[in-house]
Amino acid sequence: MENFPKSLLQKLQQREEQNALRRLTFPNNLIDFASNDYIGFAKNKLIFDQTHQLLLDKNIKTNGAAGSRLLSGNHTLYTEAEAYIAQFHQTESALIFNSGYDANIGFFSAVPQRNDVILYDELCHASIRDGILMSNAKSYKFGHNDFEDLERLIKRCQTELVEVYIVTESVFSMDGDCPNMEELTTLSQKYNCLLVIDEAHALGVFGDPEALGGEGLVQSLGLQDKVFARIMTFGKGLGCHGAAILGSENLKNYLVNFARSFVYTTGLSPHSIATILIAYQHLEKDQESLKALKNNIIFFNQEKMRMGLKPLFVYSKSAIQCAIIPGNENVKSMATQLQDKGFDVKAILSPTVPQGQERLRFCLHSYNSENEISEVLELLATFVF
């Protein structure tokens, strides 16, 4: 008989009572307003076929890396992919990690040193916060996108012997909003701070169509040379898996030596790396998907304005649009009603977001039609008015 600890059982029961117990679900055939597949790369047959062909062309017939990259897992596709990524993002180097979570854990646990200071936005992702908890550096959070609060902390913490790391996201995963990157880079340079930007939800979404397109918010604004490190995650806009930390060659060498989530894990399979490389090549060429997504974001914002829904939503010009519906039970009920009508819209519950900030999270895609966007918002309007 299972001897399950009572303290753990009580925590599960508490989640159940709060209507916040997480459960695994399976893919469905509903209209997709839930996935992070912003430009449809996860379902792109051409990417799938070209990945397979690349492996055949290179005569790569292994299923796994069979070791860490420092032992047996550093196959040649890694070198090719990292060089391509670095060139695409106009940076000295790129180092691939197994996931965005691994990249953030690896960076923040290894790079900031004892007596250094990390100043992070209060809404930063759990992976950033977990990495910071593993660091020997001191850390303080600043109000969300509040650079006056950030400057106050910089002045309080900064000395000649201390490195100050400023950490934020270019697109916040639960709000969909963006910081003022020009103001932030100016502030970091004024005080000689090191700026670290997580671009997980900007890759494949923001970019300059006249240049590459989809390269992320920092690069689209021409600010890449003012950022110490960027974390690019591939499970969203690229539709595959893994992540890369972008920065100087010195940063890459340091991470290879000291980032434990890199050193002590089996590398990604050749197939995974081939998928990343092919997805990047498509990102450089597929301007139609990028334009379709941009148009859908504009249309969604116009429709929520037309229907009087704007006050419900967090301000966002990204592919993530969130309507605040306080209360776990309320927001779950509304999500269920939308799903019953054929729309896959997910409820985000506390404690994932603060109590009272529960929300419906609409993820927009290049493949959503204007009719689908109008219909799901019309349904939402009938539920809330």
Buried (B, 14 or more C-beta within 10 A) or exposed (E): EEEEEEEEEEEEEEBEEBBBEEEEEEEEEBBBBBBBBBBBBBEBEEBBEBBBEBBEEBEBEEEEBEEBBEEEBBBEBBEBBBEBBBEBBBBEBBBBBBBBBBBBBBBBBBBBEEEBBBBBBBBBBEBBBBBBEEBEBBBBBBBBBEBEBBBEBBEEBBEEEEBBBBBBBBBBBBBBBBBEBEEBBEBBEEBEBBBBBBBBBBBBBBBEEEEBBBBBBBBBBEBBEBBBBBBBBBBBBBBBBBBBBBBEEEBBEBBEEEBEBBBEBBBBBBBBBBBBBBBBBBBBEBBEBBBBBBEBBEBBBEBBEEBEBEEBBBEBBBBBBBBBBEBBEBBBBBBEBBBEEBBBBBBBBBEBBEEEBBBBBBBBBBBBEEEBBBBBBEBBBEEEE
